[in-house]
Amino acid sequence: MPRYRGLTWDHPRGRDALVEASRHRGIDLTWDVHPLSGFESTPIEQLAEQYDVIVLDHPHLGDALRHLQPVDDLLYGEFVGPSVSSYRMNGHLWALPLDAATQVAATRVDLAGPPPRLWSDVIELSHRAPVTLSLAGPHALLTFLSICVALGDEPSFEPTATGWRALELMTDLTARAPRHAVPLDPIELLDDMVADDTVAHCPLVYGYVNYASVALDRRVTFTDAPSERQGSRPGSTIGGTGLAITARCTPGADLVDHLRWLLSATAQETFIPVHSGQPALSSAWQSDLVNDPVAGFYRCTLPTITSAFVRPRLAGYIGFQTAASEVVREVASRAVSTTVGLDRIAGLWKEIGDE
């Protein structure tokens, strides 16, 4: 049996650098993988009983906290945006910011022209080129939250005028979106954008540096998420992943040293990018060595991640996110009215507070 067992998500960005780092540094840490939806399908307490290190997203902390141990003493360095603060709760840090990502704009400039910067420009583009939103799984709600940010309000799960405007905008864009693209998750959507010419632009999709490589025949250009007006805040909801140590683990000096190395400039600026990863260290996001092979992916989206919104991290939030996303999809497809949708989202949010 390996001395340590780790669990990460099954994508080159989540898997390759971690697996190769264990080999490269000779630590007895074996990585298993599960799909992005793995935490929704398997309770965190079950995973924490099986693994010593888990790669997770910050909204899971509300359900996971009692199964983790603080990692305050392992953190050093400066990281982009709220990558660190999103993993802080109750006076402690519960995961190390390994990977940084937020929703940004993705454009095939050969099809769409210069990437639109404002939401009004996105709407205009949608009348002459194929534009889609990312609405699969939790991304329907996350897109809604990000548009609310761009329209000037911190997201509220109560009915507001800003929420009404955001859902109306989503409904308008979805009416003209390519039918095949609406149910795609971010990876499927970006795969589609580099495979053929059926999608020219997505104004909000989680950035995957793998699709920005200058070596690709059909490269996706990533830029800041849209704003409502010139110079206003780009609306985006931070994602990314952190390394958490479970309560079952007794971390030896070898594991502590390894996790610290994964956050080091050496790992974040060279090793992780070379092995399909997406770093979180600020110096990596501003490095020429990291940016040049991917057409400035990191520098071009740094303002967006710097001001990104952090989702709630309370117990039951993930279930709410799943249910509320279904409501947003129903509104976007005109199955229910905007007013009814806002009321249903508010009811779902109240259920969390009543538990």
BANUKOL-223679 format. One record per residue (C-alpha): y, z, x; residue number from 1. Coordinates in steps of 0.02 Angstrom, whole numbers, plus 50000, padded with zeros to 5 digits. Example, Ala and Ser with C-alpha at 12.3 -4.5 7.8 and 13.67 -1.06 7.14 Angstrom:
BEGIN
Y,Z,X,resi
49775,50390,50615,1
49947,50357,50684,2
END
This chain:
BEGIN
Y,Z,X,resi
50000,50000,50000,1
50177,49965,50062,2
50281,50114,50108,3
50420,50056,49991,4
50417,49942,49840,5
50570,49850,49779,6
50607,49751,49621,7
50733,49609,49612,8
50765,49458,49499,9
50670,49296,49514,10
50798,49173,49580,11
50832,49119,49760,12
50999,49211,49753,13
50914,49374,49704,14
50754,49355,49803,15
50761,49255,49964,16
50880,49359,50071,17
50796,49524,50024,18
50620,49461,50061,19
50673,49381,50225,20
50774,49534,50277,21
50620,49646,50261,22
50523,49527,50374,23
50668,49503,50494,24
50695,49689,50519,25
50514,49744,50512,26
50533,49871,50372,27
50383,49906,50260,28
50477,49859,50100,29
50387,49738,49983,30
50488,49649,49848,31
50420,49605,49676,32
50520,49497,49556,33
50552,49489,49369,34
50661,49374,49263,35
50844,49408,49231,36
50795,49475,49060,37
50670,49597,49137,38
50772,49754,49105,39
50788,49709,48922,40
50600,49683,48904,41
50541,49833,49008,42
50623,50004,48992,43
50708,50063,49151,44
50607,50224,49152,45
50446,50124,49171,46
50517,50021,49313,47
50584,50176,49400,48
50410,50252,49400,49
50341,50101,49493,50
50478,50057,49618,51
50579,50142,49753,52
50724,50018,49755,53
50784,49918,49605,54
50913,49779,49598,55
51010,49803,49437,56
51172,49759,49347,57
51300,49896,49310,58
51287,49897,49118,59
51109,49964,49136,60
51173,50125,49215,61
51194,50213,49048,62
51007,50203,49018,63
50956,50216,49201,64
51058,50359,49271,65
50930,50499,49253,66
50802,50390,49343,67
50912,50356,49496,68
50982,50455,49640,69
51162,50444,49706,70
51195,50332,49856,71
51372,50391,49899,72
51330,50420,50082,73
51262,50244,50108,74
51421,50149,50063,75
51544,50083,50189,76
51655,49930,50198,77
51776,49845,50077,78
51701,49746,49933,79
51776,49620,49812,80
51853,49668,49646,81
51770,49809,49548,82
51602,49782,49635,83
51599,49964,49692,84
51687,50047,49545,85
51568,49966,49421,86
51427,50071,49495,87
51524,50236,49494,88
51488,50359,49354,89
51500,50548,49336,90
51578,50567,49507,91
51442,50473,49603,92
51395,50299,49661,93
51226,50246,49589,94
51201,50075,49667,95
51260,49981,49822,96
51355,49818,49787,97
51238,49690,49863,98
51291,49535,49766,99
51458,49495,49685,100
51482,49374,49540,101
51593,49350,49391,102
51625,49216,49261,103
51724,49071,49332,104
51759,48892,49283,105
51632,48757,49332,106
51687,48576,49337,107
51617,48406,49381,108
51784,48337,49440,109
51713,48160,49445,110
51692,48172,49256,111
51833,48289,49203,112
51968,48267,49332,113
52061,48418,49401,114
51991,48583,49333,115
52094,48650,49186,116
52187,48811,49225,117
52241,48866,49051,118
52142,48886,48890,119
52255,48757,48808,120
52205,48635,48947,121
52021,48672,48913,122
52043,48629,48730,123
52134,48469,48775,124
51996,48419,48896,125
51862,48450,48765,126
51933,48305,48661,127
51901,48179,48800,128
51755,48247,48903,129
51597,48351,48868,130
51645,48536,48878,131
51530,48680,48834,132
51534,48869,48830,133
51394,48978,48899,134
51322,49061,48743,135
51138,49098,48783,136
51074,49277,48782,137
51210,49405,48821,138
51332,49271,48878,139
51399,49241,48703,140
51474,49417,48697,141
51527,49410,48880,142
51621,49247,48848,143
51706,49327,48698,144
51758,49479,48802,145
51827,49369,48941,146
51930,49263,48822,147
52004,49424,48750,148
52054,49474,48927,149
52137,49305,48954,150
52230,49320,48789,151
52307,49481,48850,152
52203,49626,48786,153
52069,49737,48862,154
51921,49697,48750,155
51895,49803,48595,156
51741,49804,48487,157
51849,49842,48336,158
51925,49698,48236,159
52088,49643,48318,160
52203,49492,48311,161
52154,49451,48490,162
51969,49457,48446,163
52001,49342,48298,164
52092,49217,48410,165
51952,49223,48539,166
51815,49187,48411,167
51917,49048,48332,168
51939,48968,48504,169
51751,48981,48536,170
51712,48903,48367,171
51831,48759,48400,172
51755,48719,48571,173
51575,48738,48511,174
51605,48609,48374,175
51631,48475,48508,176
51507,48539,48639,177
51353,48435,48684,178
51216,48502,48569,179
51087,48517,48707,180
51201,48626,48814,181
51244,48763,48688,182
51080,48862,48706,183
51071,48850,48897,184
51087,49005,49006,185
51202,48994,49159,186
51065,48936,49278,187
51002,48805,49155,188
51180,48748,49121,189
51222,48729,49306,190
51055,48641,49334,191
51106,48521,49196,192
51277,48490,49274,193
51202,48436,49440,194
51058,48339,49361,195
51157,48215,49255,196
51327,48177,49180,197
51310,48258,49008,198
51422,48410,49043,199
51588,48393,49130,200
51657,48569,49118,201
51614,48749,49072,202
51766,48864,49071,203
51666,49025,49090,204
51498,49036,49177,205
51434,49157,49307,206
51465,49079,49477,207
51311,49029,49577,208
51359,48974,49751,209
51198,48872,49764,210
51276,48736,49655,211
51434,48721,49761,212
51350,48656,49919,213
51441,48507,49995,214
51268,48431,50025,215
51234,48406,49838,216
51252,48231,49767,217
51327,48302,49608,218
51422,48456,49663,219
51498,48581,49543,220
51675,48635,49584,221
51707,48819,49547,222
51883,48881,49513,223
51968,49030,49433,224
51929,49069,49251,225
52062,49006,49131,226
52219,49104,49089,227
52324,49097,48932,228
52482,49049,49027,229
52533,49009,49204,230
52519,49163,49314,231
52435,49275,49186,232
52270,49365,49212,233
52115,49254,49217,234
51990,49319,49089,235
51820,49363,49162,236
51684,49495,49149,237
51606,49549,49313,238
51419,49533,49343,239
51334,49539,49512,240
51198,49661,49563,241
51178,49826,49653,242
51040,49909,49752,243
50984,50072,49670,244
50863,50203,49739,245
50751,50277,49606,246
50720,50462,49581,247
50538,50442,49635,248
50586,50381,49809,249
50599,50489,49964,250
50705,50375,50074,251
50666,50388,50258,252
50785,50344,50398,253
50710,50169,50402,254
50756,50132,50221,255
50929,50209,50235,256
50963,50106,50392,257
50899,49947,50307,258
51007,49967,50151,259
51160,50001,50257,260
51122,49845,50358,261
51116,49739,50200,262
51298,49791,50168,263
51353,49759,50348,264
51466,49616,50402,265
51320,49542,50499,266
51211,49531,50343,267
51347,49489,50218,268
51437,49357,50322,269
51287,49270,50400,270
51112,49323,50351,271
51133,49333,50161,272
51230,49169,50138,273
51105,49076,50249,274
50962,49140,50140,275
51031,49084,49970,276
51119,49248,49934,277
51294,49283,49869,278
51381,49422,49966,279
51496,49557,49899,280
51591,49608,50057,281
51775,49556,50053,282
51770,49487,50230,283
51626,49371,50181,284
51723,49302,50032,285
51867,49258,50149,286
51765,49193,50296,287
51779,49010,50347,288
51597,49015,50403,289
51543,49068,50228,290
51664,48958,50130,291
51656,48791,50222,292
51476,48742,50174,293
51513,48778,49989,294
51684,48696,49969,295
51779,48860,49966,296
51678,48934,49823,297
51725,49113,49867,298
51910,49090,49908,299
51937,48981,49754,300
51873,49116,49636,301
51934,49274,49726,302
52082,49304,49608,303
51963,49301,49458,304
51839,49428,49527,305
51981,49538,49588,306
52044,49562,49409,307
51877,49553,49317,308
51837,49665,49168,309
51700,49798,49186,310
51583,49820,49037,311
51542,49990,48961,312
51400,50084,49044,313
51339,50200,48909,314
51164,50227,48842,315
51120,50095,48714,316
51248,49968,48774,317
51118,49836,48821,318
51046,49835,48645,319
51221,49820,48574,320
51260,49676,48691,321
51105,49582,48633,322
51141,49607,48448,323
51328,49571,48462,324
51293,49411,48558,325
51189,49348,48413,326
51336,49382,48297,327
51454,49286,48412,328
51334,49138,48411,329
51330,49141,48221,330
51520,49137,48215,331
51531,48998,48346,332
51409,48892,48247,333
51504,48928,48084,334
51355,49017,48007,335
51468,49164,47966,336
51657,49182,47960,337
51761,49253,48102,338
51813,49401,47995,339
51633,49443,47948,340
51580,49426,48130,341
51713,49546,48191,342
51663,49674,48059,343
51479,49660,48108,344
51519,49684,48293,345
51620,49839,48249,346
51473,49906,48148,347
51352,49879,48291,348
51471,49969,48410,349
51485,50116,48290,350
51296,50134,48290,351
51300,50172,48477,352
51433,50305,48451,353
51333,50384,48310,354
51172,50400,48413,355
END
